[in-house]
């Protein structure tokens, strides 16, 4: 888990010539209107991890590729699936998330928290490849108390769904 591990794999795949990527996975929600199993296309991520800073100049956000983000939205629409497009908070020290940070990002309208998006966006931008991110909600911090649902049926079904959407986005758009 986490940014360094995913970036290592991404770098190898880029070295082998892969040019288009979709990161799929789980995230915790910070917003009360998102439920377990909800889908989110992440278009930008707050850089609160260490890896992205080795690829891009300092900034608050790292961004998904517009083309890949549009491909994901087109595939979700094709399958008539509800989703939101928004920002995630990427932190690679999950046991160091504070209530103050969660409240701050909630108020800012950040939808999710996860461990990789900003780093993979930074690598993709640096290496000039296309990369988008599609997340499903597997746990909640919306009430400022962690409520994990990683192994729920809703999470499992949504993981299967985002896999199918990602394959469609890569092959059919």
N, C-alpha and C positions, 0 to 999 in steps of 0.2 A: 504494500500500500504506500501511497504517498508520492510526492513529486519526483524525488530522485530516481526511484525505481521505474516509474512510467517514462520519464525522460530518457533513461538509459535505453529502454526498448525502442522508443520513438527515434532516437538517434541512429540506432542500428538499422531500423527499417528505412529511414531516409538514406542512409549510406548504401543500401541495397537498391535504391532508386524509386521507392514508393513516394508518390506525390500528393495523394489525397487520403485524409484520415477523418474518422469520426470517433471521438471519445465517448463511450457510453458507460454509465455507472449510476451509483446511488448518491444521494445527498440528503442532508437534513434540512428541513424547512425552518425558516425564521418567521414565516408569516402564517397567521391563523387561518387564512382562506385556502391554504394548500393542504391537501390530505395525503395520507399514505397512498402511494401508487400514482399520484399526479405526475404529469410530464412537464419538463421544462427544457426549452432550447436556451442554452447559456450563450449569450452574445458577448459578454465581457465578464471578467473576474477580478476581484480585488486581490492584489499581490501581497498576501500576508504569509508567504512561504519563502524559503531561501533560494530555490533553484532558479526562478525566473530572472533574478537579479544578475545572473551570470550571462544572460542572453540579451537583455534589453536595458536601455538607460532607465534610471529611476522614474517611476510614474505610479499613480495609484492603481491603474488598470492594465490588464493585458486583454487583447481582443481576439475573438474568434474570426475566422475568415468569413467575409460577407457572402461569398459564393456558397460555401459549405453550409452556412446558416440558412441561406435561402433554399438550398437543396433539402435540408431537414424539414423546414416548414412546408415545402411543397409535398414531401412524402407524408407528413402528418396529415395534411389537408386531404391528400389522396385517399388515405385510410379513414378519413372522417374522425380523427382523434382529437380530443380537446387538449390544449397545451397553452403554456404561457412562454413568452420570451422575456428573459431578464438577466439580472446580475447575480453572480454567486460570490461568496467570500471564500477564498482558498486559503486554508491554514493547514500546515503540515504538523502541527502539534495539537491534536484534538483535545488532549487533557489539559491544555493551557488556555482554552477558550474561556473568556470571563463573561459574567452576566452583563457587565458594563458594555463590553464589545457587542454582545448579542443585541442588547437594547439599542445601541447606537446604529447598528446595521439594520435592525428592524425599522427604526424611525427613518432611515435613509431609503427604505424600500427595497433593500436587498432581499431576494427570495430564498436563497439557499446557502448552505455552508458545506464544503467538501474539501478534498485534499490535493487535487491535481490540475484543475482547469487553467489557472493562471500560468502555471509552468508549461503545460503543453501548448497553450496559445503563444507564449513567448518563444518557445523553440520553433514552432511553425513559422512565426513571423521572421525570426532570424534566419531560418533555413529556406525561406521562400517556398513553403508548401502550403496546401490548403488543409485546414483543420476546423471542424466544428464539434460541438459538445451537446449531447442529449442526455438528460438526467431524469431519474425517477426518484420520488420521495420515499425514503426508507425509514426515516426517523424524524422527530420533531424537537425543536427548541423554542417553538412559538410561544409556549407558556413559561419560558425561561427555566424549564425543568426538562431534562433529557428523557424522551420517550422513544426507545428503539423498537423498530418493527422490521428488522432486517430479514427475518425468516417468515414473514407473513405471506399469505397467499397473494394479497394485493401486490406486495413488492415483487414476488416471484413472477407473477403474470406480467407486471409492467416491465420487468427486465427482459422477458421474452419479447414483449411488444417493441421495446426500443431497439433490440437487436434486429428485428425484422424491418423496422423503419430505417435503421442505419444502412442495412444491406440495400434496400430499395433506393435510398438517397445516393449511394455510391454507384449503383449499377444502372439506374433508370432515369436519371435526371440529366 
